[in-house]
């Protein structure tokens, strides 16, 4: 065999050996190869981390666990509460603050809608406070007091007052004065105030026009015409007659 023929045979043998080695390293397609893992979704990870940080900030600002869990669940349907969410998101877009009252029957999604808004907004988490707690709060911090003073609450950049109308109605009507001051202070400073209430109607006239029951209390019945007039001037009333969403998928 000539030197040329020997070189050709050697090259062919080496190539065949390389093919066999590669085939041993490669999974057999006939047995089904394991697909490569998809690349990590860094955008989704960033969103999840942001939501986690926001939820912690909300918890530190008085938000309760149940509305947060409802608002961040995969099955949460924004369409059911689109009127509430649109009004809340307009507050952020305006950059001028404002007052919004979310009214509706118990379980209509008011508190969960505020939680959804708080989770998704770009700005800081608002302070969350039950109305009964606000009206019980002391004007100034005193030794031995629990909770945040009224004076500090009135200085918050954004506040959600939940369940207005469930607080104790004292004979002197001081709760009316307190709410009037709250609305006035937030509006005057261009800050955000959100009030939720199970009182569906703002006034008897609105109730009667909608053919509501004559025995249904209105917001003006509860808090007086002065507060309702102030809301007409500087706020937005968003009402829903939707049935309860509690227990809905």
Residue pairs with C-beta under 8 A, 6 or more apart in sequence:
1 9
27 33
27 34
51 72
51 119
54 118
54 119
54 125
55 68
55 72
55 119
57 124
57 125
58 68
58 115
58 118
58 119
58 125
58 128
59 65
59 68
60 125
61 125
61 126
61 127
61 128
62 127
62 128
62 129
63 115
63 118
63 125
63 128
64 128
67 111
67 112
67 114
67 115
68 115
68 119
70 76
70 112
70 115
71 112
71 113
71 115
71 116
71 118
71 119
72 115
72 116
72 119
75 249
76 112
76 116
78 85
78 116
80 109
80 242
80 245
81 108
81 109
81 110
81 112
81 113
81 116
81 240
83 238
83 240
84 102
84 109
84 110
84 113
84 114
84 238
84 240
85 113
85 116
85 117
87 100
87 102
87 236
87 238
88 100
88 113
88 114
88 117
88 194
89 117
89 121
91 97
91 98
91 100
91 192
91 194
92 121
92 122
92 123
92 192
96 190
97 186
97 187
97 189
97 190
97 191
97 192
97 193
98 187
98 192
98 193
98 234
98 235
98 236
99 183
99 186
99 187
99 192
99 193
99 194
99 195
99 231
99 234
99 235
99 236
100 193
100 194
100 195
100 235
100 236
100 238
101 164
101 194
101 195
101 196
101 197
101 202
101 219
101 231
101 235
101 236
101 237
101 238
102 110
102 113
102 114
102 194
102 195
102 196
102 197
102 238
102 240
103 110
103 196
103 197
103 198
103 199
103 200
103 201
103 202
103 219
103 237
103 238
103 239
103 240
104 110
104 198
104 200
104 239
104 240
104 241
104 242
105 198
105 200
105 240
105 241
105 242
105 243
105 244
106 198
106 244
107 243
107 244
107 245
107 246
108 240
108 242
108 243
108 244
108 245
109 240
109 242
109 245
110 196
110 197
110 240
111 162
111 163
111 196
112 245
114 126
114 128
114 160
114 162
114 194
114 196
118 125
118 126
118 128
118 160
123 158
124 157
124 158
126 156
126 157
126 158
126 159
126 160
126 192
126 194
127 153
127 156
127 158
127 159
127 160
128 159
128 160
128 162
129 153
129 159
129 160
129 161
129 162
130 161
130 162
130 163
130 166
131 161
131 162
131 163
131 164
131 165
131 166
131 167
131 195
132 163
132 166
132 167
132 168
133 147
134 150
134 153
134 161
134 167
134 178
134 182
135 167
135 168
135 175
135 178
136 167
137 147
137 148
137 149
137 150
137 153
138 145
138 149
138 150
139 149
139 150
139 151
140 149
140 150
140 151
141 149
141 151
141 152
150 178
153 159
154 181
154 182
154 185
156 191
157 191
157 192
158 191
158 192
158 193
158 194
159 182
159 186
159 191
159 192
159 193
159 194
160 194
160 195
160 196
161 182
161 193
161 194
161 195
161 196
162 196
163 196
163 197
163 198
164 179
164 195
164 196
164 197
164 199
165 197
165 198
165 199
165 217
165 219
165 222
166 198
167 175
168 175
169 175
169 222
173 224
175 223
176 223
176 224
176 226
176 227
179 223
179 227
180 223
180 224
180 226
180 227
180 230
182 193
183 193
183 227
183 230
183 231
183 234
183 235
184 230
185 191
186 192
186 193
187 193
187 230
187 234
187 235
197 219
199 217
199 218
199 219
199 222
200 207
200 212
200 216
200 239
200 241
201 207
201 210
201 212
201 216
201 218
201 219
201 239
202 218
202 219
202 220
202 228
202 231
202 237
202 239
203 218
203 219
203 220
203 228
204 218
204 220
204 221
206 218
207 213
207 216
207 218
208 214
210 241
219 227
219 228
219 231
219 237
220 227
220 228
231 237
